[in-house]
Amino acid sequence: LGCVGITFYSQWLPNISSRTTMRQMGFKSSVGQKTSNRRSVMVRTAADVQKKWVDAQGVDFDLRLLQDSPEIVLKHLKARRANEDVLEAVTLIGNLNEQRRQLIKEKDHFLNQRKTLSAQIGALMREGNEEGVKELKEKVEVASQEAAEKEDDLSEVESQCGALFARLPNLLDTRVPDGDTDQDNEIIKEWGMEYKREEDWMQWHDILAQGVDGYAPEAAVKVAGARFSVLRGHLARLERALKDFMLDTHTQEHGYVECSVPYMVSRPVLEGTGQLPKFEDDLFKTNHDISGHDAFLIPTAEVPLTSLWRGEILEESDLPISVVSHTPCFRAESDSGGRDTRGLLRQHQFHKVELVRISTKDQSNNLHEEMTRHSEKILEALKLPYRKVRLCSGDIGFAARHCYDLEVWLPGQGQYREIASVSNCGDFQARRMMLRYRAVPEENAGEKKGKKKQKPKPVYCHTMNGSGVAVGRALVAVLENYQNPDGSITIPEVLIPYMNGVTTIPAVNERTLK
């Protein structure tokens, strides 16, 4: 099974679901009113954290690793605070692998027996021994049936093994701090303290949005129910300005290629990026059919963007690939329990500019750092105070190997809130979707003794994704950071050209500010 690795995963993965809380792209804390009790994040250095796991960069996370070195995987899972069912899956996979090996031996035995008997039949036919031929044909039929039964059993074992493997999250980078919750995340830096406002009179974004007559929550409920929003007038224009500014910055300054992608994807596509099978309860499933598979609305543009190259073998010269897309995102977030649902927080539908990169193994760490910096530059251009945190082992996302969150300061709420999450997934997604590249052959490779020069064996790509940034959350941040005592909103300087010269959104409903 180790030799097969994860290549059989997409072929035999059944439609299973495990209701488990996913790190949502929405805000983390539940706050109903302005508070001065801000989340305190522990500052750690590399020396503070004793690493208890092998660096994911140095191992191949496949079934061979589970068979040969299960203790390596278990250390990573325990660091992630995985539940007992997930830990038990490692042992079960090992047991299934032993069954698989035995089934292969038994199947090969019957196939070899059939081959030997078939050769004997030919000899008896030449001798005219009809009785002997009949007897051997019966034995060949029995051997064929036995081999077919072992093949069926083998397929079942591989299906079970693939389903269990799909429940295992990615391994961790050694830079990830050990911790239980977001309280153990590591603050890397804080920016924009000179822009940080903390006046007592400052309001939440929903009060401000209604005060400028740009937010109609009742209308949204009438049309779509709870946790949807309707924006209008200057506020709708401001949301569009933010999206256009982000896309222009990433395409014109950071070198990304803009893509317009479908808002609906199939089950196998979501399996490839890691949203399924684990997080099905957080997705919106449709009654549409895509090539015989279930269809879902996208939870993030990461899914269709990364999957544009699923199943392909790229050339090393094609890498890195850098793409960006603006899409609505759809999240059922069944586990939210009503947390952070005030105003524009934690919506079922929200807009986001997503960055995706595909690279070689050697490129990915540097590209991840650069990609995070691209998201930071958006906040800096908007002059929004933020902090960059490295997620700890108990808070990092399912598919991520190493992840930074950017948390923007919201003075109306008196705390930092997540506005972007930028992850390096290593080869985790690429293995699930069979995305590979062929390295440039080394000089003189295969030329010894007159041998024909051979192409290098394809290896898995590395994938990265991140918010560049969430448009709805950027709108919330602009409203709260650029509010004025009279309820009006000053437009950030970089957005004025996108607002057709408008510099201030006036308050028109002062009653909502009281």
C-alpha positions, 0 to 999 in steps of 0.5 A: 500500500505504501508503494501505491501511496495516495494515488488511489485516494480519488478513485475509491473515496466514498461519500462520507461526512464527519461533522467537525468544526472547521476554522471558518473564514469569519470572525473568531470571537463572539462579541455583542457589544464594544469591549475593552477585553481584547484577545491576548495572544501569547508571543513566542519565539522558536526557542520557547517551543519545544518541537515534538514533530518531524518537519512536514517538509522532510517527509512524504505524507502518504500511506507508506509513511503511515505503515512504516512510521506511524509515530511520526503522523501521530505526533502531528495529530496529537499536536493538532489536538485531534480527537480519538477517532482520528488517532485511531484511524492511523492504527486502522489504516495499518491493520487494513494495509496488512489485510491488503498485502495478504489479499494481494498475495492470495490474488497473485497465487490464484492468478499464477495458478491459472496461468500455470494450468492454462499452459498445461491445457495447451499441452494436453490439447496437443496430446488430444487428452480431452478429459484432462483438458476438461478437468484443468479448465474447471480448475482454471475457472475456480482459480479465476473466481477465487482471484476475482473474489480477492480483487473485490475484497482488495477494492473494499479494503482500499476503499476503507483505507482511502476513507480513513486517510481522507480524515487525516489533516496535513502534517505541520511545519516546525515553525508552527507553535504548539498550542490549544487555541487561538490564545496560543497563536504567535504574534509576528508583528503589529503594524499601523499603531499610529492609525489605531483609534480607540475613542469611546464614542466609536460605533459598530459597523452595522450602526454606521452602515444604517446611519449612512442609509447603506445597509438594509438588514430587513430587506435581506431577511425578506429575500433570503432569511438570516445572515445575508445582507443588502447593501445600497448606495454609497456603501454598495459602491464602497464594497465594489471599490474595495474589490476593484482596488484589491484586484488591480493591486494584485494583478498590476503590482504583485504579478497575479493573473486574474481568473473568473471561475465557476461558483459551483464545483463537484464533490471530487473537486472539494475532496481534492482541496480538502473541504470534503469529506470532513466539512460537508455540513459547512457547505451549500449542496445543490440539486445540480449534477456534475458528471454524476457527482454532487454539486456545491456552491464554492466556500472560497475561490481557492477551490476552483482556482487550485483545481484548474490544474487537477490531474495535470503534469506541469513542467517545472518551467511553468511554475510558479503559477500565481492567480487571483479571483474575486467571487462570492463565497457561500458558507452554511457554517452550521457549527457557528451556534449564533456566534459573531452574527451581528451586522456583516459578521459571519454571513452565509454569502460574502465576497472575497479576493482570493490568491492561489499559488502553485509551485515546486517544493523548493519555492513554496516557503518563500512564496508563502511569505511573499504571498502573505506580504501581498495581503499585508500591503492591501491593509497598509495601503488602506491604512488599517492597523493590523497584526500578523499572527502565526497559527498554533497547532491546535488552531491551524486549518485542516489542509494547512501546513503553515498559516498566517492570519492577519487581524485588523483593528476594529475600534467600534468593537475594541478588538482585532478580528481576522481579515485574511488567512494565508496558508501553505498546504505543501503537497497535501492538496496536490496529492489528493488532486494528483497535481504534479510537475516534471522537474528539469532534468539534470545535466548528463542525466541518463547519458551514461553508457549510451543510454537514452536521456529519460524524463524525470519522474513527476513529483507533487506540486505545492499549493498556497492560498490566501485571502487578499483580502476578504472584501466584506471584512475590509468594508467593516474595517473601513467603516469602523476605522474611518468613522467620524463623530457625526456618523459620516465615513471618510473614504480612504485615499486609495479608494477615492478614484474608485469612488468617482471622487467621493471623499465622504459618505454623509450620515443621513439617519442620525437616529440610528447613532443614538 
